[in-house]
Every structure is written in structure tokens, then in C-alpha cells.
Amino acid sequence: GAFFVNTSQGDIVVENDLIDAIPRLGPVIIDAWSHEPAINTRLMNLVDIATPHIAGYSLQGKQIGSSMAVRAVARFMSIRELYDFFPTTDNMEYQAVKIDVLDKSQGQIAAIMQYNYPIFTDDFMFRMNPTKFEELRSNYSYRREFYL
């Protein structure tokens, strides 16, 4: 079956319909939930990977979000020197990671991806603490983005 991934905002998915469809789907990954922070634990128990709406919680995502906010304020207040603002760093810790997948098996690629972002750790922590949705988000350690 098809992969189903939801990282959207708001009530994009009718969760009860998704619950009914899960037996006909392939892997189901949910990061955005209706009625956050009160998530549907029945759905959580049926999906393959569940995370507390942290898809954009990377260092690079925060850079982009910060630049969007500063640029919007700059335009509103006519601060021309900040129209193209983007926070930069020379620190390698904050750089996105390029992963070379040529000549790699699917298993090797999966292992490299898991090393760069151990999503199953986030899944485990969320499943153990589904009522601590906001706390998990607030205390989340930002990760580096990677691309293939």
C-alpha cells in the first residue's frame, strides 16, 4: 500500500477516516494531529511512527522561520537593510548534511538516515508520554537537516 505521511497544520486529516483506512495503507507516519495537544491515542497506537509535531524542528528550519519573521517585520516597518535577512553561521554543527546515496543499498541508506535523525527515539518518547505533547515540543533538541 501507499505511504501516508502527515506533517500538515490543523485538521487536514479526518483522523477517524484514517483509522478506517490504515489496514489498506502501507506505513503511516503522523507528526501533526487534530486537536493538539490532546492527540488521538487510538490513532497513535495504530500508526508506524508518531511524533509530537516536530517536523520543522531542525536548526535549518529555525533559521528559515527566523528569517521569515524578521523579513516580515522589516517590510512592515520599512527597514530596508533587513529585507533579505538570513541568519548564517560558519559553525559546521549548524550546517545541513548531504548524504551520498549512489551505490548504497536501501538498508545502508536507511541506516545513514537513522544515524542522522533517530526518529524512532522521538516516536518512543512520544508514545511513552502522549499527554506531554507540549513539554516534548518545548524541550526538543534541534537536529541538523540532511538531504540525499
NORHU-V882108 format. One line per field, one symbol per residue. ss: DSSP state (H for helix, E for strand, C for the rest). phi: phi as a letter, one per 20 degrees, with the letter a starting at -180 (. if undefined). burial: I if it has 24 or more other ideal C-beta (glycine too) atoms within 12 Angstrom, else O. A space follows every 10 residues. Layout:
ss=???
phi=???
burial=???
This chain:
ss=CCCEEECCCC CCCCHHHHHH HHHHCCCEEE CCCCCCCCCC HHHHHHCCEE CCCCCCCEHH HHHHHHHHHH HHHHHHCCCH HHCCCCCCCC CHHHCCEECC CCCCCHHHHH HHHHHHCCHH HHHHHHHHCH HHHHHHHHCC CCECCEEC
phi=.ffccccfem efdeffffgf egfedegccc ddcfmgeeee fffgfdefcc celdgeedff ffffffffff ffffffeleg fdgdgbfcbe ffgeefdede dfmdfgffff ffffffbfff ffgfffffcf edgfffffdf efdefcbd
burial=OOOIIIOOOO OOIOIOOIIO OIOOOOOIII IIIIOIOOII OOIIOIIOII IIIIIIIIII OIIOOOOOOO OOOOOOOOOO OOOOOOOOOO OOOOOOOOOO OOOOOOOOOO OOOOOOIOIO OIIOIIIOOI OOIOOIIOOI OOIIIOOO
